[in-house]
Amino acid sequence: MEGELIKKQVEEELERERMRDAERLKRAAKTREEFKKANEDLLKIQAEIALKEKEEERRIEEHAAKQEALAHLKKTKEEERFRQKQAVR
């Protein structure tokens, strides 16, 4: 009788230990999945930022090219006016 009681207590303790282990494994798996998703989200955000930076750089270069073209046009017009004034004299 006492042997059976001890055996039952041991079995119950083993079952509780198995349940704790299963719960630990479940939490660890959940944590891994959360980290995996967080990493995927981070990579996606980094890719979006890189794309936005590239687009901004393109716009800046485009603006600089327009400014350069306008400066060249202005200089050309000034030279043309200067030649016209010289021709009139």
C-alpha positions as CSV (number, residue, x, y, z in Angstrom):
1,M,0.0,0.0,0.0
2,E,2.7,2.5,1.0
3,G,4.7,1.4,-2.1
4,E,1.8,2.2,-4.4
5,L,1.3,5.6,-2.8
6,I,5.0,6.4,-3.4
7,K,4.8,5.1,-6.9
8,K,1.7,7.2,-7.5
9,Q,3.4,10.3,-6.1
10,V,6.5,9.7,-8.3
11,E,4.3,9.3,-11.4
12,E,2.4,12.5,-10.6
13,E,5.7,14.3,-10.1
14,L,7.0,13.0,-13.4
15,E,3.8,14.0,-15.1
16,R,4.1,17.6,-13.6
17,E,7.8,17.7,-14.8
18,R,6.7,16.6,-18.3
19,M,4.1,19.3,-18.4
20,R,6.6,21.9,-17.2
21,D,9.0,20.8,-19.9
22,A,6.3,20.9,-22.5
23,E,5.3,24.4,-21.5
24,R,8.9,25.5,-21.5
25,L,9.3,24.1,-25.0
26,K,6.1,25.8,-26.1
27,R,7.3,29.2,-24.8
28,A,10.7,28.7,-26.4
29,A,9.1,27.9,-29.8
30,K,6.8,30.9,-29.4
31,T,9.8,33.2,-28.6
32,R,11.7,31.9,-31.6
33,E,8.7,32.6,-33.9
34,E,8.4,36.1,-32.5
35,F,12.1,36.8,-33.1
36,K,11.8,35.4,-36.6
37,K,8.8,37.7,-37.4
38,A,10.6,40.7,-35.8
39,N,13.7,40.0,-37.9
40,E,11.5,39.7,-41.0
41,D,9.8,43.0,-40.2
42,L,13.1,44.7,-39.5
43,L,14.5,43.5,-42.9
44,K,11.3,44.8,-44.6
45,I,11.6,48.2,-42.9
46,Q,15.3,48.4,-43.8
47,A,14.5,47.6,-47.4
48,E,11.8,50.3,-47.5
49,I,14.1,52.8,-45.9
50,A,16.8,52.0,-48.5
51,L,14.3,52.4,-51.3
52,K,13.2,55.8,-49.9
53,E,16.8,56.9,-49.6
54,K,17.5,55.9,-53.2
55,E,14.4,57.8,-54.4
56,E,15.4,60.9,-52.3
57,E,18.9,60.7,-53.8
58,R,17.5,60.4,-57.3
59,R,15.3,63.5,-56.6
60,I,18.3,65.5,-55.3
61,E,20.4,64.6,-58.3
62,E,17.5,65.5,-60.6
63,H,17.1,68.8,-58.9
64,A,20.8,69.5,-59.1
65,A,20.8,68.7,-62.8
66,K,17.9,71.1,-63.3
67,Q,19.7,73.8,-61.4
68,E,22.8,73.2,-63.4
69,A,20.8,73.4,-66.7
70,L,19.2,76.6,-65.5
71,A,22.5,78.1,-64.6
72,H,23.9,77.2,-68.0
73,L,20.9,78.6,-69.7
74,K,21.2,81.8,-67.7
75,K,24.9,82.1,-68.6
76,T,24.2,81.5,-72.2
77,K,21.5,84.2,-72.3
78,E,23.8,86.7,-70.5
79,E,26.6,86.0,-73.0
80,E,24.1,86.4,-75.9
81,R,22.9,89.7,-74.5
82,F,26.5,90.8,-74.0
83,R,27.4,90.0,-77.6
84,Q,24.3,91.8,-78.8
85,K,25.3,94.9,-76.8
86,Q,28.8,94.7,-78.2
87,A,27.4,94.4,-81.8
88,V,25.2,97.5,-81.3
89,R,28.2,99.6,-80.3
